[in-house]
């Protein structure tokens, strides 16, 4: 799951979104909104990573560097 969903990248994207939201709100942080953003951002980024692996599996099988990707 770590490789399929690229959890390090997903974490970085989610962290960046949360910091951006905090800056945009000028310190008036709403915990529920932050939780919603964290959940939605994590699910969207993980889903995009999994979809990318699925759509690129034919090309990944050909290239030496990407032959060991999680989806055959």
Secondary structure, DSSP 8 states (H G I E B T S, - for coil): -HHHHTHHHHHHHHHHHHHHHHHHTTT---HHHHHHHHHHHHHHHHHHHHHHHHHTHHHHHHSTTTTT-S--
